């Protein structure tokens, strides 16, 4: 019997997702930015996915950004969020046990002049909410805790 415990990295696709991917990779493989027929089919996949995700999350489709994975998403959220809000403050809060996809952009921001508070965690990886409350200042613009 196999036990797989890395679902945070990748998870088995549903059969429906596999079928759509096979069709997209073998028949409708056009560049979704192109104006030809195959490209428009590719764009339709993205639009359909965006519509379903937006409806589920109760947001506008224009608020969604598709990325290639978790690291790119974390970089966009952390670096983009911090830089966009720099006028409001330069303090970030994270933990001392973050994945490099979070700790690396936070370290980069620290090198750019942002101040960072790294919260400790207990033996179960849980932060103290009291420590978090105490760490928040008027300069705090981002909290990223796994």
C-alpha positions in Angstrom: 0.0 0.0 0.0 1.3 3.4 -0.9 0.8 6.4 1.4 1.2 9.8 -0.3 1.7 12.8 2.1 2.8 15.6 -0.3 -0.5 16.9 -1.4 0.5 20.5 -0.7 3.1 20.2 -3.5 0.9 18.3 -6.0 -2.3 16.4 -5.8 -3.9 13.8 -8.1 -6.2 15.4 -10.6 -9.8 14.7 -10.8 -10.8 12.6 -13.9 -12.7 15.6 -15.3 -9.6 17.8 -15.1 -7.4 15.1 -16.7 -9.8 14.8 -19.6 -9.8 18.6 -20.2 -6.0 18.7 -20.0 -5.6 15.8 -22.4 -7.9 17.6 -24.9 -6.1 20.9 -24.4 -2.7 19.3 -24.8 -3.6 17.1 -27.8 -6.3 18.9 -29.7 -6.8 22.4 -28.6 -3.2 23.3 -27.9 -3.1 26.8 -29.4 -1.5 29.7 -27.7 -4.4 31.5 -26.0 -2.9 34.9 -26.9 -3.2 34.1 -30.6 -6.0 35.1 -32.9 -6.2 31.8 -34.9 -8.8 29.1 -34.2 -6.7 26.9 -31.9 -5.6 29.9 -30.0 -9.2 31.0 -29.4 -10.0 27.5 -28.2 -7.2 27.8 -25.7 -8.4 31.2 -24.6 -11.9 29.7 -24.1 -10.4 27.1 -21.6 -9.0 30.0 -19.6 -12.1 32.0 -19.7 -14.3 29.1 -18.6 -11.9 28.3 -15.7 -11.8 32.0 -14.7 -15.6 32.2 -14.7 -16.0 29.1 -12.6 -13.3 30.2 -10.1 -14.7 33.8 -9.8 -18.2 32.5 -9.2 -17.0 30.1 -6.5 -14.9 32.8 -4.8 -17.6 35.5 -5.3 -15.1 37.8 -7.1 -14.9 39.5 -10.5 -13.1 37.6 -13.2 -10.9 40.6 -13.7 -9.6 40.2 -10.1 -8.1 36.8 -10.9 -4.5 36.4 -11.9 -3.4 33.0 -13.3 0.2 32.0 -12.4 2.3 29.0 -13.1 2.4 27.8 -9.5 2.8 28.5 -5.8 6.2 30.2 -5.9 5.1 32.7 -8.6 1.9 33.3 -6.7 3.7 34.0 -3.4 6.1 36.3 -5.1 3.3 38.2 -6.8 1.4 38.5 -3.5 4.3 39.3 -1.2 6.5 41.5 -3.4 3.5 43.1 -5.3 1.5 43.7 -2.1 4.5 45.2 -0.2 5.6 47.4 -3.0 2.1 48.6 -3.8 1.5 49.5 -0.1 5.0 50.9 0.7 3.6 54.4 1.3 1.3 53.0 4.0 4.2 51.2 5.9 7.2 49.0 5.6 6.6 46.4 8.3 6.0 42.7 7.4 5.1 39.8 9.7 5.9 36.2 8.9 7.1 33.2 10.8 10.5 31.6 11.3 9.4 28.4 9.6 8.1 29.6 6.2 8.7 27.8 2.9 11.4 29.4 0.8 8.6 30.6 -1.6 7.6 33.0 1.2 10.9 33.5 3.1 13.0 34.4 0.1 10.7 37.3 -1.1 10.4 38.5 2.5 14.2 38.4 2.8 14.5 40.4 -0.4 12.1 43.0 0.9 14.1 43.2 4.1 17.2 43.9 2.0 15.2 46.7 0.3 14.6 48.4 3.6 11.4 46.7 4.9 11.4 45.6 8.5 10.4 42.1 9.3 9.1 40.4 12.4 9.4 36.6 12.3 7.1 35.0 14.8 8.1 31.8 16.6 6.0 28.7 16.6 5.3 26.0 19.2 6.2 22.3 18.8 3.0 21.9 16.6 4.0 24.8 14.3 1.3 27.1 15.8 2.0 30.8 16.4 0.8 32.7 19.5 -2.1 35.0 18.6 -0.9 37.2 21.5 2.6 37.5 19.9 1.0 38.3 16.5 -1.2 41.0 18.1 1.8 42.5 19.8 3.8 42.5 16.5 1.2 44.5 14.5 2.1 48.2 14.3 0.7 51.1 12.3 3.5 50.4 9.8 2.4 46.7 9.3 1.2 46.2 5.7 1.5 42.5 5.3 1.1 39.3 7.4 2.1 36.0 5.7 1.7 32.9 7.9 1.5 29.4 6.5 
